[in-house]
């Protein structure tokens, strides 16, 4: 119920709406009491939302607190400000101060009011007019792909990402051909001269194939040599980085990809249609969880829950209740019955990560569930039928664990009806460059900036590194490098990689250690902070010094940016060229206090 002190037309207002809606790139839709009001968002800083007239966005509704939440339209995030009735994103109530990413078109609940970030019609029309029909994306397309992946995960709708390369000298001709051939719903991006990225909504791989051929034929008819690569959601990946890297790899290989990874994707798609249990194996960080979710998105269960549980992250005493649920009075503190994750996944898929860490006693209970397809919560006397597909993953050798008496052989046979081994990143040389570029584009693109370049030496260092932490390590290294490089190209010193001989198992020889001093200068304006210089050749024993030097520089740049921006994290992230969430993670990593805003 809204306050009677204002009319319907005055129920919302915003200090950010100083310009007409047509001048804004985003708008906020506020829906309450049967009315929807749209407000242009022209500010590039976080906006406060609440019932108080001091808030940037005022919503005069009884269910909204005086200062209810803070919205960052640039970073597409919202946080709860300790509201009485809560802020809910995707049905989950945020803890006070908790930051959540939101997508365009995704409703967020503030008490009984719903707000939605939205692209104004005038903006969309202007983009359409400027591009001759299709939308032109000026951010790295990876950012748009993140939004599309989130929408498709909720709706189950497919889409396809296409990359097309033509001679850079004739990029204007190619752009005209593509714009004329694309639909108004398609999205076109040009990350570099002669390189085009496309987003084709609602088209799966089969329907997108003739579209790709038609585009290449039109370019060739205009006398342009073209190479194209296609990646379809969810067949080729379920994240923006997976899809962007997959399409780029196929451009380079003229439609063919890495044979080992092609085999993994093919087998995953084949077993998705069935209902057998699947076990993904591989080193830490190779993407086992992503392939498990991809299997679910390709399966008939795609519209049902996909529940994840890391067996190594929960103590044994809690894991049993978390997994199987418990009856009221089953143990001290069990004041009411609670369903477990197996029950929550009914009709869908349950992913058990690090299954090799599960205690033997719980393995026996899980085996009974798998064999009987019934579930009896802890302390319950009756079992109930369940319909759950089990997908597991481990970085251990389960046969070796069986030999050592730490894993049940009968459970192993149950969970590994199909076993899929995912190769480590060092064995997927064709993907490394494209993954690194996609991570960099995404990190910079979230801050509204163009993707950074990599120097040839940086790419050589990336290819030579063994990546013992696999994709997770690569992402961390690239995000760090984007932060350190600022507006310049990413160089080897920004990556902070250990020398090849100290980086774990290798299948090829790395480059010779550096023999020139490496100087890591701090940003201008801090004469009191000396450069960090390593004077002697970098061998295995110097790797820690290199990491320390990079960390010192990164920490100094963060402090510098926060001071220059008066503690405003959004502006500091924009200055550094990284996403706000990345900056916050680094602030927490280095134990920095967040300065108060001026």
NORJOKA-V892424 format. One record per pair of residues at least 6 apart in sequence whose C-alpha atoms are under 6 Angstrom apart, sorted by sequence separation. I is the first residue (numbers start at 1). J is the second residue. D is the distance in Angstrom with one decimal. If there is no record, write none. Layout:
BEGIN
i:I j:J d:D
i:I j:J d:D
END
This chain:
BEGIN
i:30 j:36 d:5.5
i:49 j:55 d:5.5
i:87 j:93 d:5.6
i:88 j:94 d:6.0
i:108 j:114 d:5.5
i:128 j:134 d:5.6
i:190 j:196 d:4.7
i:237 j:243 d:5.5
i:250 j:256 d:5.4
i:296 j:302 d:5.6
i:328 j:334 d:5.5
i:329 j:335 d:5.9
i:369 j:375 d:5.9
i:401 j:407 d:5.4
i:573 j:579 d:6.0
i:30 j:37 d:5.2
i:48 j:55 d:5.1
i:51 j:58 d:5.4
i:71 j:78 d:4.5
i:80 j:87 d:5.8
i:87 j:94 d:5.7
i:107 j:114 d:6.0
i:108 j:115 d:5.3
i:128 j:135 d:5.3
i:189 j:196 d:5.8
i:250 j:257 d:5.5
i:328 j:335 d:5.6
i:376 j:383 d:4.2
i:402 j:409 d:6.0
i:444 j:451 d:5.8
i:565 j:572 d:5.8
i:573 j:580 d:5.2
i:29 j:37 d:5.7
i:48 j:56 d:5.1
i:49 j:57 d:4.7
i:50 j:58 d:5.3
i:51 j:59 d:5.1
i:70 j:78 d:5.6
i:107 j:115 d:5.6
i:127 j:135 d:5.7
i:189 j:197 d:5.1
i:328 j:336 d:4.4
i:375 j:383 d:5.1
i:29 j:38 d:4.5
i:47 j:56 d:5.6
i:49 j:58 d:6.0
i:50 j:59 d:5.6
i:51 j:60 d:4.9
i:70 j:79 d:5.3
i:107 j:116 d:4.7
i:188 j:197 d:5.9
i:328 j:337 d:4.3
i:374 j:383 d:5.9
i:375 j:384 d:5.3
i:28 j:38 d:5.6
i:69 j:79 d:5.6
i:106 j:116 d:5.8
i:188 j:198 d:4.8
i:327 j:337 d:4.4
i:374 j:384 d:5.3
i:441 j:451 d:4.3
i:484 j:494 d:5.9
i:500 j:510 d:5.5
i:521 j:531 d:4.7
i:562 j:572 d:5.5
i:570 j:580 d:5.8
i:28 j:39 d:5.2
i:69 j:80 d:4.4
i:105 j:116 d:5.7
i:187 j:198 d:5.6
i:326 j:337 d:5.8
i:374 j:385 d:4.2
i:520 j:531 d:5.8
i:561 j:572 d:5.2
i:27 j:39 d:5.3
i:69 j:81 d:4.8
i:105 j:117 d:5.7
i:187 j:199 d:5.0
i:231 j:243 d:5.5
i:326 j:338 d:5.4
i:374 j:386 d:5.4
i:520 j:532 d:5.2
i:27 j:40 d:4.3
i:68 j:81 d:5.3
i:104 j:117 d:5.2
i:105 j:118 d:5.7
i:186 j:199 d:5.7
i:325 j:338 d:5.5
i:373 j:386 d:5.7
i:481 j:494 d:4.6
i:519 j:532 d:5.9
i:27 j:41 d:5.2
i:51 j:65 d:5.8
i:52 j:66 d:4.6
i:82 j:96 d:4.6
i:104 j:118 d:5.7
i:186 j:200 d:5.0
i:325 j:339 d:4.4
i:481 j:495 d:5.1
i:519 j:533 d:4.5
i:26 j:41 d:5.6
i:50 j:65 d:5.7
i:51 j:66 d:4.3
i:68 j:83 d:4.9
i:81 j:96 d:5.5
i:231 j:246 d:5.9
i:325 j:340 d:3.7
i:518 j:533 d:5.7
i:24 j:40 d:5.6
i:50 j:66 d:4.8
i:80 j:96 d:5.1
i:81 j:97 d:5.8
i:231 j:247 d:5.0
i:324 j:340 d:4.7
i:518 j:534 d:5.6
i:24 j:41 d:5.9
i:50 j:67 d:4.4
i:80 j:97 d:5.3
i:230 j:247 d:4.9
i:323 j:340 d:4.8
i:517 j:534 d:5.6
i:24 j:42 d:5.4
i:50 j:68 d:4.7
i:65 j:83 d:5.5
i:79 j:97 d:5.6
i:229 j:247 d:4.7
i:322 j:340 d:5.1
i:323 j:341 d:4.9
i:477 j:495 d:5.5
i:517 j:535 d:4.8
i:21 j:40 d:4.7
i:49 j:68 d:5.7
i:79 j:98 d:5.4
i:89 j:108 d:5.3
i:323 j:342 d:5.9
i:49 j:69 d:5.2
i:79 j:99 d:4.5
i:88 j:108 d:5.9
i:49 j:70 d:5.8
i:78 j:99 d:5.8
i:88 j:109 d:5.0
i:229 j:250 d:4.7
i:17 j:39 d:5.9
i:48 j:70 d:4.5
i:78 j:100 d:5.5
i:87 j:109 d:5.6
i:171 j:193 d:5.9
i:229 j:251 d:4.5
i:515 j:537 d:4.6
i:17 j:40 d:4.8
i:47 j:70 d:5.5
i:77 j:100 d:5.4
i:87 j:110 d:4.8
i:171 j:194 d:4.8
i:228 j:251 d:5.0
i:272 j:295 d:5.2
i:514 j:537 d:5.7
i:17 j:41 d:5.6
i:47 j:71 d:5.1
i:77 j:101 d:4.3
i:227 j:251 d:5.8
i:514 j:538 d:5.6
i:16 j:41 d:5.3
i:46 j:71 d:5.4
i:76 j:101 d:5.8
i:77 j:102 d:5.6
i:86 j:111 d:5.8
i:168 j:193 d:5.0
i:513 j:538 d:5.7
i:16 j:42 d:5.7
i:46 j:72 d:4.1
i:76 j:102 d:5.5
i:85 j:111 d:4.9
i:168 j:194 d:4.1
i:229 j:255 d:5.8
i:272 j:298 d:5.8
i:273 j:299 d:5.1
i:16 j:43 d:5.6
i:167 j:194 d:5.5
i:205 j:232 d:5.2
i:268 j:295 d:5.9
i:272 j:299 d:4.7
i:166 j:194 d:4.9
i:567 j:595 d:4.7
i:165 j:194 d:5.6
i:567 j:596 d:5.5
i:568 j:597 d:5.8
i:44 j:74 d:5.9
i:165 j:195 d:4.7
i:567 j:597 d:4.7
i:566 j:597 d:5.2
i:164 j:196 d:5.2
i:566 j:598 d:5.3
i:163 j:196 d:5.6
i:458 j:491 d:5.0
i:163 j:197 d:4.5
i:458 j:492 d:4.4
i:162 j:197 d:5.8
i:454 j:489 d:5.5
i:465 j:500 d:5.7
i:162 j:198 d:4.9
i:453 j:489 d:4.9
i:454 j:490 d:4.7
i:455 j:491 d:5.6
i:161 j:198 d:5.6
i:452 j:489 d:5.9
i:466 j:503 d:6.0
i:161 j:199 d:4.8
i:307 j:345 d:5.9
i:356 j:394 d:6.0
i:502 j:540 d:5.3
i:349 j:388 d:5.7
i:353 j:392 d:5.7
i:354 j:393 d:5.6
i:355 j:394 d:5.8
i:160 j:200 d:5.2
i:305 j:345 d:5.5
i:347 j:387 d:5.2
i:348 j:388 d:5.6
i:349 j:389 d:4.7
i:350 j:390 d:5.1
i:351 j:391 d:4.8
i:352 j:392 d:4.6
i:353 j:393 d:4.8
i:354 j:394 d:4.5
i:426 j:466 d:5.6
i:466 j:506 d:5.7
i:15 j:56 d:4.9
i:159 j:200 d:5.8
i:346 j:387 d:5.3
i:347 j:388 d:5.5
i:351 j:392 d:5.5
i:14 j:56 d:5.3
i:159 j:201 d:4.6
i:306 j:348 d:5.9
i:346 j:388 d:5.2
i:14 j:57 d:4.1
i:159 j:202 d:4.8
i:160 j:203 d:5.9
i:304 j:347 d:6.0
i:305 j:348 d:4.8
i:306 j:349 d:4.9
i:307 j:350 d:4.9
i:308 j:351 d:4.8
i:309 j:352 d:5.2
i:310 j:353 d:4.7
i:311 j:354 d:5.6
i:13 j:57 d:5.7
i:103 j:147 d:5.9
i:158 j:202 d:5.1
i:159 j:203 d:4.8
i:304 j:348 d:4.7
i:311 j:355 d:6.0
i:367 j:411 d:5.6
i:13 j:58 d:5.1
i:158 j:203 d:5.8
i:159 j:204 d:5.5
i:312 j:357 d:5.5
i:425 j:470 d:5.2
i:498 j:543 d:5.0
i:12 j:58 d:5.3
i:158 j:204 d:5.3
i:464 j:510 d:5.1
i:12 j:59 d:4.6
i:64 j:111 d:5.7
i:301 j:348 d:5.3
i:311 j:358 d:6.0
i:11 j:59 d:5.9
i:63 j:111 d:5.0
i:11 j:60 d:5.3
i:63 j:112 d:5.8
i:134 j:183 d:5.6
i:330 j:379 d:4.5
i:134 j:184 d:4.1
i:133 j:184 d:4.6
i:136 j:187 d:5.8
i:137 j:188 d:5.9
i:326 j:377 d:4.6
i:496 j:547 d:5.5
i:134 j:186 d:5.3
i:135 j:187 d:4.7
i:136 j:188 d:5.0
i:137 j:189 d:5.1
i:325 j:377 d:4.8
i:326 j:378 d:4.3
i:327 j:379 d:5.3
i:134 j:187 d:5.8
i:136 j:189 d:6.0
i:324 j:377 d:5.2
i:327 j:380 d:5.3
i:496 j:550 d:6.0
i:3 j:61 d:5.8
i:2 j:61 d:4.2
i:166 j:225 d:5.9
i:2 j:62 d:5.3
i:166 j:226 d:4.8
i:1 j:62 d:5.9
i:165 j:226 d:5.6
i:165 j:227 d:5.3
i:164 j:227 d:5.7
i:164 j:228 d:4.4
i:163 j:228 d:5.6
i:163 j:229 d:5.3
i:162 j:229 d:5.7
i:162 j:230 d:4.6
i:161 j:230 d:5.9
i:161 j:231 d:5.2
i:484 j:554 d:5.9
i:160 j:231 d:5.9
i:160 j:232 d:4.3
i:159 j:233 d:5.5
i:158 j:233 d:5.6
i:32 j:113 d:5.0
i:31 j:113 d:5.9
i:31 j:114 d:5.2
i:30 j:114 d:6.0
i:163 j:247 d:5.9
i:30 j:115 d:4.6
i:29 j:115 d:5.4
i:29 j:116 d:5.0
i:28 j:116 d:5.7
i:28 j:117 d:4.9
i:27 j:117 d:6.0
i:28 j:118 d:5.9
i:486 j:576 d:5.4
i:27 j:118 d:5.1
i:26 j:118 d:5.7
i:27 j:119 d:5.9
i:26 j:119 d:4.9
i:27 j:120 d:5.9
i:483 j:576 d:5.7
i:146 j:240 d:5.2
i:145 j:240 d:5.0
i:142 j:240 d:5.5
i:22 j:122 d:4.9
i:22 j:123 d:5.7
i:284 j:395 d:5.9
i:279 j:391 d:6.0
i:281 j:393 d:5.7
i:283 j:395 d:5.0
i:277 j:390 d:5.2
i:278 j:391 d:4.9
i:279 j:392 d:4.8
i:280 j:393 d:4.6
i:281 j:394 d:5.3
i:282 j:395 d:5.1
i:277 j:391 d:5.6
i:279 j:393 d:5.4
i:281 j:395 d:5.8
i:447 j:574 d:5.4
i:447 j:578 d:5.5
i:447 j:579 d:4.9
i:444 j:577 d:5.3
i:446 j:579 d:4.9
i:444 j:578 d:4.8
i:443 j:578 d:5.2
i:443 j:579 d:5.6
i:279 j:416 d:5.0
i:277 j:415 d:5.2
i:278 j:416 d:5.4
i:286 j:424 d:5.8
i:280 j:419 d:5.9
i:282 j:421 d:5.8
i:277 j:417 d:5.6
i:278 j:418 d:4.9
i:279 j:419 d:4.7
i:280 j:420 d:4.9
i:281 j:421 d:4.7
i:282 j:422 d:5.2
i:278 j:419 d:5.9
i:280 j:421 d:5.9
i:285 j:469 d:5.7
i:286 j:470 d:5.5
i:285 j:470 d:5.0
i:286 j:471 d:5.7
i:285 j:471 d:5.4
i:285 j:472 d:5.0
i:245 j:434 d:4.7
i:245 j:435 d:5.3
i:241 j:438 d:5.4
i:143 j:442 d:5.9
i:142 j:442 d:5.6
i:140 j:441 d:5.9
i:140 j:445 d:5.4
i:139 j:445 d:5.8
END
